[in-house]
Amino acid sequence: MLRAALLVGAGAVALAGAVLLFAGLPAPGAYALGLGVIIVLGTVFERWRYRTNEVRPGARWEPTGERFEDPQTGKTVEVLYDPQSGERRYMSDAEPPGRGTRAGS
């Protein structure tokens, strides 16, 4: 809900900037258009970059001993580490640990 409101608001700012540019006010129009586009792109990038890991980690993943409560779900999350790639994954304690049946990449 908040993400949608942010996208709508940033889109409105970008649209207002485009209107200002066409009305002959280049400085405020460019500023508003640029700000709106940056916020929209940042919000879309954030969703793509920080998605959940759908593939269960395999046997090569080692627990780091780090645990914390995810503020969005309220579930306890365990941090797993792949020594080969240095990648870290965050798995909910509610999910059973992987047994190497499907390798995470």
Biopython code that builds the backbone (N, CA, C, O; Angstrom):
import numpy as np
from Bio.PDB.StructureBuilder import StructureBuilder

atoms = [
    (1, "MET", "N", (0.825, -1.179, 0.000)),
    (1, "MET", "CA", (0.000, 0.000, 0.000)),
    (1, "MET", "C", (0.877, 1.253, 0.000)),
    (1, "MET", "O", (0.647, 2.176, -0.781)),
    (2, "LEU", "N", (1.873, 1.282, 0.870)),
    (2, "LEU", "CA", (2.769, 2.428, 0.922)),
    (2, "LEU", "C", (3.567, 2.552, -0.366)),
    (2, "LEU", "O", (3.795, 3.652, -0.870)),
    (3, "ARG", "N", (3.992, 1.397, -0.894)),
    (3, "ARG", "CA", (4.754, 1.402, -2.146)),
    (3, "ARG", "C", (3.919, 1.969, -3.279)),
    (3, "ARG", "O", (4.417, 2.768, -4.071)),
    (4, "ALA", "N", (2.658, 1.570, -3.368)),
    (4, "ALA", "CA", (1.764, 2.066, -4.418)),
    (4, "ALA", "C", (1.543, 3.572, -4.270)),
    (4, "ALA", "O", (1.542, 4.303, -5.260)),
    (5, "ALA", "N", (1.359, 4.027, -3.043)),
    (5, "ALA", "CA", (1.166, 5.463, -2.812)),
    (5, "ALA", "C", (2.418, 6.247, -3.212)),
    (5, "ALA", "O", (2.321, 7.334, -3.783)),
    (6, "LEU", "N", (3.575, 5.697, -2.913)),
    (6, "LEU", "CA", (4.823, 6.354, -3.286)),
    (6, "LEU", "C", (4.967, 6.440, -4.805)),
    (6, "LEU", "O", (5.379, 7.471, -5.335)),
    (7, "LEU", "N", (4.629, 5.358, -5.499)),
    (7, "LEU", "CA", (4.712, 5.359, -6.959)),
    (7, "LEU", "C", (3.723, 6.357, -7.572)),
    (7, "LEU", "O", (4.063, 7.062, -8.522)),
    (8, "VAL", "N", (2.512, 6.417, -7.035)),
    (8, "VAL", "CA", (1.519, 7.364, -7.546)),
    (8, "VAL", "C", (1.975, 8.796, -7.289)),
    (8, "VAL", "O", (1.881, 9.648, -8.172)),
    (9, "GLY", "N", (2.466, 9.059, -6.084)),
    (9, "GLY", "CA", (2.935, 10.412, -5.757)),
    (9, "GLY", "C", (4.117, 10.836, -6.609)),
    (9, "GLY", "O", (4.163, 11.965, -7.098)),
    (10, "ALA", "N", (5.074, 9.930, -6.788)),
    (10, "ALA", "CA", (6.248, 10.251, -7.604)),
    (10, "ALA", "C", (5.852, 10.427, -9.067)),
    (10, "ALA", "O", (6.410, 11.274, -9.765)),
    (11, "GLY", "N", (4.894, 9.631, -9.531)),
    (11, "GLY", "CA", (4.401, 9.793, -10.898)),
    (11, "GLY", "C", (3.725, 11.141, -11.086)),
    (11, "GLY", "O", (3.874, 11.772, -12.132)),
    (12, "ALA", "N", (2.983, 11.584, -10.078)),
    (12, "ALA", "CA", (2.328, 12.899, -10.145)),
    (12, "ALA", "C", (3.358, 14.021, -10.168)),
    (12, "ALA", "O", (3.190, 15.003, -10.891)),
    (13, "VAL", "N", (4.414, 13.885, -9.389)),
    (13, "VAL", "CA", (5.478, 14.897, -9.391)),
    (13, "VAL", "C", (6.163, 14.937, -10.752)),
    (13, "VAL", "O", (6.443, 16.015, -11.276)),
    (14, "ALA", "N", (6.433, 13.762, -11.327)),
    (14, "ALA", "CA", (7.055, 13.716, -12.652)),
    (14, "ALA", "C", (6.140, 14.321, -13.700)),
    (14, "ALA", "O", (6.601, 15.059, -14.571)),
    (15, "LEU", "N", (4.862, 14.024, -13.632)),
    (15, "LEU", "CA", (3.900, 14.602, -14.577)),
    (15, "LEU", "C", (3.821, 16.117, -14.430)),
    (15, "LEU", "O", (3.775, 16.834, -15.430)),
    (16, "ALA", "N", (3.806, 16.604, -13.206)),
    (16, "ALA", "CA", (3.793, 18.051, -12.973)),
    (16, "ALA", "C", (5.063, 18.693, -13.527)),
    (16, "ALA", "O", (5.021, 19.798, -14.068)),
    (17, "GLY", "N", (6.186, 17.999, -13.392)),
    (17, "GLY", "CA", (7.428, 18.513, -13.957)),
    (17, "GLY", "C", (7.374, 18.596, -15.465)),
    (17, "GLY", "O", (7.865, 19.561, -16.052)),
    (18, "ALA", "N", (6.783, 17.594, -16.105)),
    (18, "ALA", "CA", (6.644, 17.625, -17.562)),
    (18, "ALA", "C", (5.739, 18.763, -17.996)),
    (18, "ALA", "O", (6.015, 19.429, -18.994)),
    (19, "VAL", "N", (4.658, 18.995, -17.256)),
    (19, "VAL", "CA", (3.746, 20.107, -17.575)),
    (19, "VAL", "C", (4.473, 21.441, -17.432)),
    (19, "VAL", "O", (4.318, 22.331, -18.269)),
    (20, "LEU", "N", (5.257, 21.574, -16.384)),
    (20, "LEU", "CA", (6.017, 22.815, -16.189)),
    (20, "LEU", "C", (7.033, 23.029, -17.307)),
    (20, "LEU", "O", (7.240, 24.158, -17.753)),
    (21, "LEU", "N", (7.663, 21.956, -17.756)),
    (21, "LEU", "CA", (8.614, 22.081, -18.865)),
    (21, "LEU", "C", (7.918, 22.584, -20.127)),
    (21, "LEU", "O", (8.427, 23.474, -20.808)),
    (22, "PHE", "N", (6.764, 22.020, -20.435)),
    (22, "PHE", "CA", (6.025, 22.433, -21.629)),
    (22, "PHE", "C", (5.419, 23.821, -21.475)),
    (22, "PHE", "O", (5.126, 24.483, -22.471)),
    (23, "ALA", "N", (5.227, 24.270, -20.228)),
    (23, "ALA", "CA", (4.675, 25.606, -19.992)),
    (23, "ALA", "C", (5.746, 26.685, -20.068)),
    (23, "ALA", "O", (5.442, 27.872, -19.949)),
    (24, "GLY", "N", (6.979, 26.286, -20.263)),
    (24, "GLY", "CA", (8.049, 27.266, -20.400)),
    (24, "GLY", "C", (8.797, 27.583, -19.117)),
    (24, "GLY", "O", (9.471, 28.610, -19.032)),
    (25, "LEU", "N", (8.690, 26.722, -18.127)),
    (25, "LEU", "CA", (9.422, 26.904, -16.867)),
    (25, "LEU", "C", (10.441, 25.763, -16.742)),
    (25, "LEU", "O", (10.177, 24.760, -16.079)),
    (26, "PRO", "N", (11.604, 25.923, -17.383)),
    (26, "PRO", "CA", (12.538, 24.801, -17.461)),
    (26, "PRO", "C", (13.176, 24.397, -16.129)),
    (26, "PRO", "O", (13.340, 23.204, -15.873)),
    (27, "ALA", "N", (13.535, 25.345, -15.286)),
    (27, "ALA", "CA", (14.244, 24.988, -14.050)),
    (27, "ALA", "C", (13.363, 24.181, -13.093)),
    (27, "ALA", "O", (13.747, 23.076, -12.711)),
    (28, "PRO", "N", (12.191, 24.697, -12.692)),
    (28, "PRO", "CA", (11.368, 23.889, -11.776)),
    (28, "PRO", "C", (10.813, 22.630, -12.444)),
    (28, "PRO", "O", (10.623, 21.607, -11.787)),
    (29, "GLY", "N", (10.556, 22.710, -13.749)),
    (29, "GLY", "CA", (10.033, 21.548, -14.465)),
    (29, "GLY", "C", (11.042, 20.413, -14.507)),
    (29, "GLY", "O", (10.695, 19.256, -14.271)),
    (30, "ALA", "N", (12.288, 20.744, -14.809)),
    (30, "ALA", "CA", (13.334, 19.723, -14.870)),
    (30, "ALA", "C", (13.583, 19.130, -13.485)),
    (30, "ALA", "O", (13.809, 17.928, -13.350)),
    (31, "TYR", "N", (13.540, 19.967, -12.470)),
    (31, "TYR", "CA", (13.757, 19.489, -11.105)),
    (31, "TYR", "C", (12.656, 18.506, -10.695)),
    (31, "TYR", "O", (12.945, 17.423, -10.186)),
    (32, "ALA", "N", (11.397, 18.886, -10.920)),
    (32, "ALA", "CA", (10.281, 18.021, -10.529)),
    (32, "ALA", "C", (10.261, 16.733, -11.354)),
    (32, "ALA", "O", (10.034, 15.650, -10.816)),
    (33, "LEU", "N", (10.496, 16.854, -12.649)),
    (33, "LEU", "CA", (10.519, 15.673, -13.503)),
    (33, "LEU", "C", (11.638, 14.719, -13.082)),
    (33, "LEU", "O", (11.423, 13.512, -12.969)),
    (34, "GLY", "N", (12.821, 15.261, -12.854)),
    (34, "GLY", "CA", (13.957, 14.433, -12.439)),
    (34, "GLY", "C", (13.716, 13.771, -11.094)),
    (34, "GLY", "O", (14.019, 12.590, -10.921)),
    (35, "LEU", "N", (13.176, 14.515, -10.145)),
    (35, "LEU", "CA", (12.908, 13.959, -8.819)),
    (35, "LEU", "C", (11.877, 12.837, -8.894)),
    (35, "LEU", "O", (12.049, 11.789, -8.272)),
    (36, "GLY", "N", (10.818, 13.056, -9.647)),
    (36, "GLY", "CA", (9.785, 12.030, -9.790)),
    (36, "GLY", "C", (10.323, 10.764, -10.440)),
    (36, "GLY", "O", (10.019, 9.655, -9.999)),
    (37, "VAL", "N", (11.119, 10.929, -11.487)),
    (37, "VAL", "CA", (11.679, 9.763, -12.184)),
    (37, "VAL", "C", (12.644, 9.005, -11.281)),
    (37, "VAL", "O", (12.639, 7.774, -11.277)),
    (38, "ILE", "N", (13.463, 9.707, -10.523)),
    (38, "ILE", "CA", (14.409, 9.048, -9.613)),
    (38, "ILE", "C", (13.675, 8.244, -8.543)),
    (38, "ILE", "O", (14.078, 7.126, -8.221)),
    (39, "ILE", "N", (12.609, 8.802, -7.995)),
    (39, "ILE", "CA", (11.850, 8.092, -6.957)),
    (39, "ILE", "C", (11.164, 6.854, -7.540)),
    (39, "ILE", "O", (11.162, 5.792, -6.918)),
    (40, "VAL", "N", (10.581, 6.994, -8.736)),
    (40, "VAL", "CA", (9.931, 5.835, -9.370)),
    (40, "VAL", "C", (10.958, 4.740, -9.653)),
    (40, "VAL", "O", (10.727, 3.576, -9.326)),
    (41, "LEU", "N", (12.081, 5.101, -10.254)),
    (41, "LEU", "CA", (13.105, 4.105, -10.566)),
    (41, "LEU", "C", (13.667, 3.459, -9.309)),
    (41, "LEU", "O", (13.889, 2.249, -9.279)),
    (42, "GLY", "N", (13.898, 4.256, -8.274)),
    (42, "GLY", "CA", (14.413, 3.707, -7.016)),
    (42, "GLY", "C", (13.449, 2.742, -6.370)),
    (42, "GLY", "O", (13.864, 1.722, -5.820)),
    (43, "THR", "N", (12.161, 3.051, -6.430)),
    (43, "THR", "CA", (11.153, 2.176, -5.842)),
    (43, "THR", "C", (11.039, 0.876, -6.624)),
    (43, "THR", "O", (10.920, -0.197, -6.031)),
    (44, "VAL", "N", (11.074, 0.962, -7.946)),
    (44, "VAL", "CA", (11.005, -0.242, -8.771)),
    (44, "VAL", "C", (12.266, -1.087, -8.584)),
    (44, "VAL", "O", (12.180, -2.311, -8.490)),
    (45, "PHE", "N", (13.433, -0.447, -8.529)),
    (45, "PHE", "CA", (14.695, -1.165, -8.321)),
    (45, "PHE", "C", (14.714, -1.863, -6.973)),
    (45, "PHE", "O", (15.196, -2.990, -6.863)),
    (46, "GLU", "N", (14.198, -1.209, -5.958)),
    (46, "GLU", "CA", (14.182, -1.793, -4.618)),
    (46, "GLU", "C", (13.385, -3.090, -4.606)),
    (46, "GLU", "O", (13.788, -4.051, -3.951)),
    (47, "ARG", "N", (12.287, -3.135, -5.301)),
    (47, "ARG", "CA", (11.462, -4.345, -5.339)),
    (47, "ARG", "C", (12.204, -5.470, -6.049)),
    (47, "ARG", "O", (12.132, -6.625, -5.629)),
    (48, "TRP", "N", (12.916, -5.140, -7.123)),
    (48, "TRP", "CA", (13.650, -6.157, -7.872)),
    (48, "TRP", "C", (14.861, -6.647, -7.087)),
    (48, "TRP", "O", (15.137, -7.847, -7.057)),
    (49, "ARG", "N", (15.577, -5.739, -6.459)),
    (49, "ARG", "CA", (16.840, -6.079, -5.810)),
    (49, "ARG", "C", (16.650, -6.870, -4.527)),
    (49, "ARG", "O", (17.406, -7.805, -4.266)),
    (50, "TYR", "N", (15.675, -6.522, -3.735)),
    (50, "TYR", "CA", (15.514, -7.133, -2.423)),
    (50, "TYR", "C", (14.331, -8.101, -2.397)),
    (50, "TYR", "O", (13.523, -8.067, -1.469)),
    (51, "ARG", "N", (14.227, -8.954, -3.401)),
    (51, "ARG", "CA", (13.166, -9.955, -3.430)),
    (51, "ARG", "C", (13.555, -11.136, -2.548)),
    (51, "ARG", "O", (14.719, -11.307, -2.184)),
    (52, "THR", "N", (12.557, -11.943, -2.215)),
    (52, "THR", "CA", (12.827, -13.104, -1.367)),
    (52, "THR", "C", (13.486, -14.203, -2.181)),
    (52, "THR", "O", (13.340, -14.264, -3.402)),
    (53, "ASN", "N", (14.198, -15.054, -1.503)),
    (53, "ASN", "CA", (14.841, -16.203, -2.139)),
    (53, "ASN", "C", (13.829, -17.336, -2.217)),
    (53, "ASN", "O", (13.432, -17.888, -1.192)),
    (54, "GLU", "N", (13.410, -17.684, -3.430)),
    (54, "GLU", "CA", (12.413, -18.727, -3.589)),
    (54, "GLU", "C", (13.048, -20.115, -3.612)),
    (54, "GLU", "O", (12.381, -21.096, -3.282)),
    (55, "VAL", "N", (14.309, -20.217, -3.990)),
    (55, "VAL", "CA", (14.984, -21.502, -4.057)),
    (55, "VAL", "C", (15.633, -21.778, -2.705)),
    (55, "VAL", "O", (16.347, -20.936, -2.162)),
    (56, "ARG", "N", (15.376, -22.965, -2.174)),
    (56, "ARG", "CA", (15.965, -23.335, -0.884)),
    (56, "ARG", "C", (17.460, -23.540, -1.036)),
    (56, "ARG", "O", (17.897, -24.107, -2.037)),
    (57, "PRO", "N", (18.253, -23.099, -0.083)),
    (57, "PRO", "CA", (19.686, -23.321, -0.156)),
    (57, "PRO", "C", (20.028, -24.796, 0.001)),
    (57, "PRO", "O", (19.332, -25.535, 0.698)),
    (58, "GLY", "N", (21.099, -25.212, -0.649)),
    (58, "GLY", "CA", (21.525, -26.609, -0.598)),
    (58, "GLY", "C", (22.481, -26.867, 0.545)),
    (58, "GLY", "O", (22.564, -26.089, 1.495)),
    (59, "ALA", "N", (23.205, -27.974, 0.441)),
    (59, "ALA", "CA", (24.083, -28.443, 1.505)),
    (59, "ALA", "C", (25.286, -27.523, 1.720)),
    (59, "ALA", "O", (25.862, -27.507, 2.808)),
    (60, "ARG", "N", (25.673, -26.756, 0.692)),
    (60, "ARG", "CA", (26.866, -25.915, 0.827)),
    (60, "ARG", "C", (26.629, -24.695, 1.723)),
    (60, "ARG", "O", (27.584, -24.037, 2.134)),
    (61, "TRP", "N", (25.377, -24.394, 2.024)),
    (61, "TRP", "CA", (25.059, -23.223, 2.837)),
    (61, "TRP", "C", (25.267, -23.537, 4.314)),
    (61, "TRP", "O", (24.822, -24.574, 4.805)),
    (62, "GLU", "N", (25.944, -22.637, 5.014)),
    (62, "GLU", "CA", (26.244, -22.820, 6.435)),
    (62, "GLU", "C", (25.554, -21.737, 7.252)),
    (62, "GLU", "O", (25.550, -20.574, 6.847)),
    (63, "PRO", "N", (24.971, -22.091, 8.394)),
    (63, "PRO", "CA", (24.382, -21.064, 9.254)),
    (63, "PRO", "C", (25.477, -20.206, 9.886)),
    (63, "PRO", "O", (26.527, -20.720, 10.273)),
    (64, "THR", "N", (25.234, -18.919, 9.988)),
    (64, "THR", "CA", (26.226, -18.015, 10.589)),
    (64, "THR", "C", (26.012, -17.834, 12.085)),
    (64, "THR", "O", (26.877, -17.302, 12.780)),
    (65, "GLY", "N", (24.863, -18.274, 12.578)),
    (65, "GLY", "CA", (24.544, -18.058, 13.985)),
    (65, "GLY", "C", (23.803, -16.749, 14.207)),
    (65, "GLY", "O", (23.365, -16.460, 15.320)),
    (66, "GLU", "N", (23.661, -15.957, 13.149)),
    (66, "GLU", "CA", (22.929, -14.692, 13.261)),
    (66, "GLU", "C", (21.437, -14.973, 13.122)),
    (66, "GLU", "O", (21.016, -15.727, 12.245)),
    (67, "ARG", "N", (20.651, -14.364, 13.990)),
    (67, "ARG", "CA", (19.191, -14.462, 13.943)),
    (67, "ARG", "C", (18.631, -13.100, 14.312)),
    (67, "ARG", "O", (19.179, -12.385, 15.151)),
    (68, "PHE", "N", (17.525, -12.759, 13.663)),
    (68, "PHE", "CA", (16.852, -11.510, 13.984)),
    (68, "PHE", "C", (15.386, -11.618, 13.611)),
    (68, "PHE", "O", (14.986, -12.527, 12.883)),
    (69, "GLU", "N", (14.589, -10.686, 14.113)),
    (69, "GLU", "CA", (13.164, -10.667, 13.785)),
    (69, "GLU", "C", (12.943, -9.757, 12.594)),
    (69, "GLU", "O", (13.320, -8.585, 12.620)),
    (70, "ASP", "N", (12.327, -10.300, 11.544)),
    (70, "ASP", "CA", (12.020, -9.525, 10.346)),
    (70, "ASP", "C", (10.921, -8.521, 10.695)),
    (70, "ASP", "O", (9.842, -8.923, 11.129)),
    (71, "PRO", "N", (11.175, -7.222, 10.513)),
    (71, "PRO", "CA", (10.174, -6.232, 10.893)),
    (71, "PRO", "C", (8.894, -6.298, 10.049)),
    (71, "PRO", "O", (7.836, -5.876, 10.516)),
    (72, "GLN", "N", (8.968, -6.817, 8.821)),
    (72, "GLN", "CA", (7.778, -6.883, 7.979)),
    (72, "GLN", "C", (6.881, -8.056, 8.341)),
    (72, "GLN", "O", (5.660, -7.910, 8.386)),
    (73, "THR", "N", (7.472, -9.219, 8.600)),
    (73, "THR", "CA", (6.667, -10.415, 8.847)),
    (73, "THR", "C", (6.551, -10.761, 10.323)),
    (73, "THR", "O", (5.620, -11.462, 10.719)),
    (74, "GLY", "N", (7.475, -10.282, 11.140)),
    (74, "GLY", "CA", (7.487, -10.619, 12.555)),
    (74, "GLY", "C", (8.071, -11.991, 12.842)),
    (74, "GLY", "O", (8.087, -12.427, 13.993)),
    (75, "LYS", "N", (8.555, -12.684, 11.803)),
    (75, "LYS", "CA", (9.141, -14.016, 11.973)),
    (75, "LYS", "C", (10.632, -13.907, 12.276)),
    (75, "LYS", "O", (11.293, -12.944, 11.888)),
    (76, "THR", "N", (11.148, -14.917, 12.980)),
    (76, "THR", "CA", (12.585, -14.985, 13.236)),
    (76, "THR", "C", (13.275, -15.480, 11.973)),
    (76, "THR", "O", (12.842, -16.460, 11.367)),
    (77, "VAL", "N", (14.345, -14.802, 11.579)),
    (77, "VAL", "CA", (15.062, -15.111, 10.352)),
    (77, "VAL", "C", (16.480, -15.532, 10.708)),
    (77, "VAL", "O", (17.127, -14.926, 11.562)),
    (78, "GLU", "N", (16.954, -16.585, 10.037)),
    (78, "GLU", "CA", (18.313, -17.073, 10.235)),
    (78, "GLU", "C", (19.145, -16.714, 9.006)),
    (78, "GLU", "O", (18.657, -16.781, 7.877)),
    (79, "VAL", "N", (20.407, -16.330, 9.230)),
    (79, "VAL", "CA", (21.294, -15.953, 8.139)),
    (79, "VAL", "C", (22.149, -17.158, 7.761)),
    (79, "VAL", "O", (22.790, -17.769, 8.616)),
    (80, "LEU", "N", (22.153, -17.497, 6.457)),
    (80, "LEU", "CA", (22.973, -18.583, 5.930)),
    (80, "LEU", "C", (24.034, -17.988, 5.017)),
    (80, "LEU", "O", (23.820, -16.942, 4.404)),
    (81, "TYR", "N", (25.181, -18.659, 4.930)),
    (81, "TYR", "CA", (26.340, -18.145, 4.198)),
    (81, "TYR", "C", (26.881, -19.227, 3.279)),
    (81, "TYR", "O", (26.999, -20.387, 3.675)),
    (82, "ASP", "N", (27.214, -18.841, 2.039)),
    (82, "ASP", "CA", (27.844, -19.756, 1.086)),
    (82, "ASP", "C", (29.324, -19.401, 1.008)),
    (82, "ASP", "O", (29.659, -18.354, 0.454)),
    (83, "PRO", "N", (30.233, -20.234, 1.544)),
    (83, "PRO", "CA", (31.652, -19.901, 1.544)),
    (83, "PRO", "C", (32.265, -19.831, 0.147)),
    (83, "PRO", "O", (33.283, -19.166, -0.043)),
    (84, "GLN", "N", (31.660, -20.507, -0.835)),
    (84, "GLN", "CA", (32.208, -20.482, -2.195)),
    (84, "GLN", "C", (32.000, -19.132, -2.871)),
    (84, "GLN", "O", (32.908, -18.615, -3.521)),
    (85, "SER", "N", (30.812, -18.565, -2.723)),
    (85, "SER", "CA", (30.505, -17.315, -3.418)),
    (85, "SER", "C", (30.503, -16.096, -2.494)),
    (85, "SER", "O", (30.615, -14.963, -2.962)),
    (86, "GLY", "N", (30.376, -16.325, -1.182)),
    (86, "GLY", "CA", (30.289, -15.216, -0.238)),
    (86, "GLY", "C", (28.877, -14.665, -0.107)),
    (86, "GLY", "O", (28.657, -13.690, 0.611)),
    (87, "GLU", "N", (27.912, -15.282, -0.798)),
    (87, "GLU", "CA", (26.520, -14.829, -0.769)),
    (87, "GLU", "C", (25.879, -15.158, 0.574)),
    (87, "GLU", "O", (26.204, -16.167, 1.200)),
    (88, "ARG", "N", (24.969, -14.297, 1.004)),
    (88, "ARG", "CA", (24.220, -14.516, 2.237)),
    (88, "ARG", "C", (22.742, -14.634, 1.881)),
    (88, "ARG", "O", (22.255, -13.949, 0.982)),
    (89, "ARG", "N", (22.035, -15.506, 2.592)),
    (89, "ARG", "CA", (20.595, -15.668, 2.407)),
    (89, "ARG", "C", (19.923, -15.584, 3.762)),
    (89, "ARG", "O", (20.508, -15.925, 4.790)),
    (90, "TYR", "N", (18.686, -15.126, 3.741)),
    (90, "TYR", "CA", (17.918, -14.959, 4.963)),
    (90, "TYR", "C", (16.707, -15.878, 4.890)),
    (90, "TYR", "O", (15.832, -15.689, 4.045)),
    (91, "MET", "N", (16.655, -16.872, 5.773)),
    (91, "MET", "CA", (15.591, -17.856, 5.762)),
    (91, "MET", "C", (14.798, -17.786, 7.066)),
    (91, "MET", "O", (15.362, -17.669, 8.154)),
    (92, "SER", "N", (13.496, -17.860, 6.926)),
    (92, "SER", "CA", (12.614, -17.855, 8.083)),
    (92, "SER", "C", (12.767, -19.160, 8.844)),
    (92, "SER", "O", (12.946, -20.215, 8.235)),
    (93, "ASP", "N", (12.700, -19.100, 10.161)),
    (93, "ASP", "CA", (12.773, -20.314, 10.981)),
    (93, "ASP", "C", (11.559, -21.195, 10.761)),
    (93, "ASP", "O", (11.616, -22.394, 11.031)),
    (94, "ALA", "N", (10.465, -20.631, 10.277)),
    (94, "ALA", "CA", (9.255, -21.403, 10.041)),
    (94, "ALA", "C", (9.433, -22.365, 8.867)),
    (94, "ALA", "O", (8.699, -23.348, 8.762)),
    (95, "GLU", "N", (10.401, -22.095, 7.979)),
    (95, "GLU", "CA", (10.650, -22.956, 6.831)),
    (95, "GLU", "C", (11.660, -24.027, 7.213)),
    (95, "GLU", "O", (12.631, -23.723, 7.906)),
    (96, "PRO", "N", (11.467, -25.264, 6.786)),
    (96, "PRO", "CA", (12.442, -26.308, 7.115)),
    (96, "PRO", "C", (13.744, -26.070, 6.362)),
    (96, "PRO", "O", (13.707, -25.610, 5.221)),
    (97, "PRO", "N", (14.886, -26.367, 6.958)),
    (97, "PRO", "CA", (16.166, -26.146, 6.288)),
    (97, "PRO", "C", (16.331, -27.071, 5.091)),
    (97, "PRO", "O", (15.812, -28.187, 5.076)),
    (98, "GLY", "N", (17.067, -26.589, 4.082)),
    (98, "GLY", "CA", (17.318, -27.390, 2.882)),
    (98, "GLY", "C", (18.267, -28.534, 3.186)),
    (98, "GLY", "O", (19.140, -28.412, 4.045)),
    (99, "ARG", "N", (18.100, -29.640, 2.486)),
    (99, "ARG", "CA", (18.941, -30.820, 2.690)),
    (99, "ARG", "C", (19.783, -31.099, 1.473)),
    (99, "ARG", "O", (20.241, -32.226, 1.285)),
    (100, "GLY", "N", (20.002, -30.082, 0.625)),
    (100, "GLY", "CA", (20.834, -30.284, -0.547)),
    (100, "GLY", "C", (20.055, -30.783, -1.744)),
    (100, "GLY", "O", (20.655, -31.134, -2.760)),
    (101, "THR", "N", (18.731, -30.825, -1.655)),
    (101, "THR", "CA", (17.946, -31.309, -2.783)),
    (101, "THR", "C", (17.911, -30.296, -3.919)),
    (101, "THR", "O", (17.919, -30.675, -5.091)),
    (102, "ARG", "N", (17.873, -29.038, -3.586)),
    (102, "ARG", "CA", (17.917, -27.988, -4.599)),
    (102, "ARG", "C", (18.996, -26.997, -4.182)),
    (102, "ARG", "O", (18.966, -26.481, -3.065)),
    (103, "ALA", "N", (19.929, -26.735, -5.052)),
    (103, "ALA", "CA", (21.029, -25.822, -4.734)),
    (103, "ALA", "C", (20.580, -24.400, -4.977)),
    (103, "ALA", "O", (19.939, -24.120, -5.990)),
    (104, "GLY", "N", (20.902, -23.500, -4.074)),
    (104, "GLY", "CA", (20.617, -22.088, -4.262)),
    (104, "GLY", "C", (21.736, -21.442, -5.057)),
    (104, "GLY", "O", (22.898, -21.825, -4.923)),
    (105, "SER", "N", (21.393, -20.465, -5.882)),
    (105, "SER", "CA", (22.430, -19.786, -6.662)),
    (105, "SER", "C", (22.254, -18.303, -6.581)),
    (105, "SER", "O", (23.032, -17.556, -7.173)),
]
sb = StructureBuilder()
sb.init_structure("model")
sb.init_model(0)
sb.init_chain("A")
sb.init_seg("    ")
for serial, (resi, resn, name, xyz) in enumerate(atoms, 1):
    if name == "N":
        sb.init_residue(resn, " ", resi, " ")
    sb.init_atom(name, np.array(xyz, "f"), 0.0, 1.0, " ", f" {name:<3s}", serial, name[0])
structure = sb.get_structure()
